[in-house]
Amino acid sequence: MKALYFNCMSGISGDMTVASLLDLEDNKNYLVQELKKLNLKNYNIKISKVKKINQIATRFEVITGEEHIHRHLNDIFSILDNSLLSLEVKELSKKIFYELGKAEAIVHNTSINEVHFHEVGALDSIIDIVSASIIIKKLGIKDVYCSPISEGYGKIRIQHGEVNLPVPAVRQLLHGFPMKLLKINKELTTPTGAAIIKTLCKEVINPSQFKALKQGYGAGKKDFPFPNVLQASVGTLNKDCEDELIIETNIDDMNPEIFPYLIEKLIYEGAIDAFIVPCHMKKNRIGFLLSVLCTKKEKDKLIKTIFEETTSFGLRINKLERVKLNREIRKVKTRYGIINMKIGCYKGKIVSSKPEFEDCKKLAIKHKIPLKSVYEEIKKKLDF
């Protein structure tokens, strides 16, 4: 089943989300007709193509007159309930606004029904959120993923005064999401964009974990030293790439005789790999770097083993991107006997092949020939 992926390399906002989805698949006429069902007036939509450095992208703008309305969540729900939009679009729009309401209520220490929606309750933000919901439902995609989300640093001024970036509502909405702070004194991720991705996103994954079949680019308002675009892609998860963990610790006060036992035990308990590397540590000490590759499922068990079996007082744990070849075993017939060959494929193409060492060793002993002679015989047979 096809999925949707947002690459938030330049952050995310409501208008960028809509623009990226329109660039992905031209639903302009459909969107304009559906928005009429909201029964809202005093706004116009402008959709255009712009160039952000070297990237052509779609720009989505909602042009409104000056508003002095501070809407509550119930006011926005009433607009949706009284519209002629489909039930699915209404429900998704409400979910996004509800996430916004929860975040604002926590930030301002009030109840969700008492929250005044200022910027995000404005007409343009309502159009952004409903437009995103309309196109998502039109695409018929249920699974949505996103990249770690970029944000700037510094301070900006909102209706509540001067605040640090990310703004409080964004920090609350994206709590637990991996974020990348860029050295740029501008807001990259808005509360509207954060609420949309919080509601839609099933999991945060790296771009290499998604196989894009079609891409769209939505332009942001500002210009940066890099293309200010949100990339939306339709495709599938890349099964060639797995997201795993690496656990590391430096050790300089342990008997090295224990290391072989430790590595063997970690592998037995489910580590994908475990190894020791000599390293030069602080205070000119010679020590060892223990590295353990594992899945999230095995993490806690392996942490317990490391603490019990080593002198370490702390570990470093990082998300690891690991790409594996699709593997299969093929039997190759040689004049010395059958040898199992490990075949590695990437995107359907054979890129690596390797004979099983133990098979080669057994045949060399059996025929009383040099091991290299077995390998040379195999080279003659490699024709895939």
Secondary structure as UniProt FT lines:
FT   STRAND          3..7
FT   TURN            9..10
FT   HELIX           14..24
FT   HELIX           28..35
FT   HELIX           36..38
FT   STRAND          43..52
FT   TURN            53..54
FT   STRAND          55..64
FT   HELIX           73..81
FT   HELIX           87..107
FT   TURN            108..109
FT   HELIX           112..114
FT   HELIX           119..121
FT   HELIX           123..139
FT   STRAND          144..146
FT   STRAND          149..151
FT   STRAND          155..158
FT   TURN            159..160
FT   STRAND          161..164
FT   HELIX           168..173
FT   TURN            174..176
FT   STRAND          179..181
FT   HELIX           191..200
FT   STRAND          201..204
FT   HELIX           207..209
FT   STRAND          210..219
FT   STRAND          229..237
FT   TURN            239..240
FT   STRAND          241..251
FT   HELIX           256..258
FT   HELIX           259..268
FT   TURN            269..270
FT   STRAND          273..280
FT   HELIX           282..284
FT   STRAND          286..294
FT   HELIX           296..298
FT   HELIX           299..309
FT   STRAND          316..323
FT   STRAND          326..334
FT   TURN            335..336
FT   STRAND          337..346
FT   TURN            347..348
FT   STRAND          349..355
FT   HELIX           357..367
FT   HELIX           371..381
//
